[in-house]
Amino acid sequence: MLSSRTKLRTAAAVVTAAAALAGFGAGTANAAGWPAPQEGAFLYSGTNGSGSVTKVDLNDFGTCHDLAQPARSIQIINGAASVVVYSGTDCTGSAWASGSFRQANLPVAELSYRVVAAS
């Protein structure tokens, strides 16, 4: 027969495991909204990598590009380049820099972008 101390340890282990699995499940559900990570840079018209996609040419440094549709999220995997998005056309307005490894919803709908060297 199990002692009350053993029963208590077993119950605590079950509760801890259940909490860990619940947390993992929540994280998986959140990550499932994004497209699978792939090398390059992509701007999405919706949040969490949804909507129409603009593939960014990471070799076109410094050129300003206006977007056909405002971008609401970004995914970038590249060690050498970063994307700066702007709230206005012609790379005007407030700027937000992605870094070279990032998956994020943008603070506002962005209307233009420029590729810069990663710092």
matplotlib code that plots the C-alpha trace (Angstrom):
import matplotlib.pyplot as plt

x = [0.0, 1.2, 2.0, 0.3, 3.6, 4.0, 0.5, 1.1, 4.3, 2.5, -0.4, 2.1, 3.9, 0.7, -0.4, 3.0, 3.1, -0.5, 0.5, 3.6, 1.6, -1.1, 1.6, 3.2, -0.1, -0.8, 2.6, 2.1, -1.3, 0.1, 3.0, 0.7, -0.7, 2.6, 3.8, 6.7, 10.0, 12.0, 15.1, 14.4, 12.1, 8.3, 5.8, 2.2, -1.0, -2.5, -1.3, 0.5, 1.8, -1.6, -3.0, -1.2, 2.6, 5.3, 8.7, 11.4, 14.6, 17.2, 20.0, 18.3, 20.0, 18.8, 16.0, 12.7, 9.7, 6.0, 3.7, 0.6, -1.1, -0.1, 2.0, 0.8, 3.4, 6.9, 9.1, 12.8, 15.5, 18.8, 22.1, 23.2, 20.1, 17.4, 14.1, 13.1, 9.3, 7.7, 4.2, 4.2, 4.8, 8.3, 9.9, 8.5, 6.7, 7.6, 10.2, 10.5, 13.5, 13.1, 16.6, 17.8, 15.9, 12.4, 8.8, 6.5, 3.2, 4.0, 3.0, 1.0, 0.1, 3.3, 3.2, 6.8, 10.1, 13.9, 16.5, 19.5, 22.6, 22.0, 23.7]
y = [0.0, 3.5, 5.9, 9.3, 10.9, 8.9, 9.7, 13.4, 13.3, 11.4, 13.9, 16.8, 15.2, 14.7, 18.3, 19.7, 17.5, 18.6, 22.3, 21.9, 20.2, 22.8, 25.5, 23.7, 23.3, 27.0, 27.9, 25.5, 26.9, 30.4, 29.4, 27.5, 30.7, 31.7, 30.1, 27.7, 29.5, 29.8, 31.7, 35.2, 38.0, 38.2, 40.9, 39.9, 42.0, 40.3, 39.7, 36.5, 35.9, 35.8, 37.4, 38.3, 37.9, 40.2, 38.5, 41.0, 41.0, 41.0, 41.8, 45.1, 47.3, 50.9, 51.0, 52.2, 50.1, 51.0, 48.1, 47.3, 46.4, 47.6, 45.1, 44.0, 41.4, 40.3, 37.2, 37.4, 34.8, 36.2, 36.9, 39.8, 42.0, 43.7, 45.3, 48.8, 49.4, 52.8, 54.0, 56.3, 55.8, 56.6, 55.4, 58.3, 58.4, 56.4, 53.6, 50.1, 47.9, 44.1, 42.8, 39.8, 37.0, 38.0, 37.0, 39.9, 41.7, 45.3, 48.2, 49.9, 49.2, 49.8, 51.2, 51.0, 49.3, 49.4, 46.6, 47.6, 45.8, 43.9, 45.5]
z = [0.0, -0.8, 2.0, 2.1, 1.4, -1.8, -2.9, -2.3, -4.4, -7.2, -7.2, -7.3, -10.2, -12.1, -11.6, -12.6, -15.8, -16.7, -16.2, -18.4, -21.1, -21.0, -21.4, -24.3, -26.0, -25.7, -27.1, -30.0, -30.8, -30.9, -33.2, -35.5, -36.8, -38.5, -41.7, -41.4, -40.9, -44.1, -45.1, -46.5, -45.6, -46.0, -45.3, -44.7, -45.1, -42.0, -38.5, -37.5, -41.0, -42.6, -45.7, -48.9, -49.0, -50.3, -50.7, -50.0, -52.1, -49.5, -52.0, -53.0, -50.3, -49.8, -52.4, -51.1, -52.1, -51.7, -50.8, -52.9, -49.6, -46.1, -44.1, -40.7, -39.9, -40.9, -40.9, -41.6, -41.3, -42.7, -41.0, -43.3, -43.9, -42.0, -43.2, -42.1, -42.7, -42.7, -41.9, -45.0, -48.7, -50.1, -46.8, -44.8, -41.5, -38.4, -39.0, -37.4, -38.0, -38.0, -37.2, -39.1, -37.3, -36.4, -36.6, -35.4, -35.8, -36.8, -34.5, -37.3, -40.9, -42.8, -46.4, -47.5, -46.8, -47.4, -46.9, -44.8, -43.5, -40.3, -37.4]

ax = plt.figure().add_subplot(projection="3d")
ax.plot(x, y, z, "-o")
ax.set_aspect("equal")
plt.show()
